[in-house]
């Protein structure tokens, strides 16, 4: 039996510390990470680049005074809530491409991305908006986004491996619901919707590592980290306040944990099956992670020890539950 988790869903509200924890683990000694935390060499998937690119599409369309397809404006939430599902179906395809080492050499990387977004949109029950644009609008958007789309694909394929032993696929995403919404959340909001959208192949191998912060702390840290000059950065992007309140004003993870059929798990009913996903919690309500955005040379030993213990407590729980289910 392998000593590492195959797939970790790293989830939380925005600015909760997900990217910081991922960066911290990436810099840890590989042998220690494997032996103490059951995390292998990271292969990383994240839906934020797709959020960013969908906004870039709308910005490009705006240059031609054409109606946006995904967001009413750069400061607004999705026009269609079920685009949260679009993002998961893109991650499902990423996962399959990663496992099968699918390489592409399209005539246009941007056009290839548009086709992928359309397929994921249809899978989420939405129309294929890019293919419905006038041809000249698609061509213009492709010209605007070609370099970024090509780099995005190159970065993704650069992590392909022939051997998945001692590797852990880390899938990062943030989900929530509207400020003041009652539980359970409805529609496309929260983990009650998102977790069942993952493919059976992911759910068969997944554990959930959750960073717990309050929505108020999430908003504070979001404002603190935001760098308007680096909107595509995992570590320094900021989420508009209207989006924070509409999409991330509450969090249903605690509710789902309390309602789970088994302790320290999340019950996911999807694809005609039921999964009991092990869940480990890093309590970051008192900030343990912001210091990780600084250069490693500036990290204080006491803070490193604090976050190390928090991660280990969560991964120990995951490992114990995972092995009970084997």
Secondary structure, DSSP 8 states (H G I E B T S, - for coil): --SS-SEEEEEESTTSSHHHHHHHHHTS-HHHHHHHH---EEEEEESHHHHHHHHHHHHHHHHTT---SSBSSTTS-BSSTTHHHHHHHHHHHHHHHHHHT-----S-HHHHHHHHHHHHHHHTT---HHHHS-HHHHHHHHHHHHHHHHHHHHHHHTT--S--TTEEEEEEEE--B-TT--SS--TT-HHHHHHHHS-HHHHHHEEEEEEE--HHHHHHHHHHH--TT-TT-TTT----HHHHHHHSSB--HHHHHHH-SSTTEEEEEETTEEEEEEEEEEE-SS--SGGGGS-GGG--HHHHHHHHHHHHHHHHHHHHHHHH--
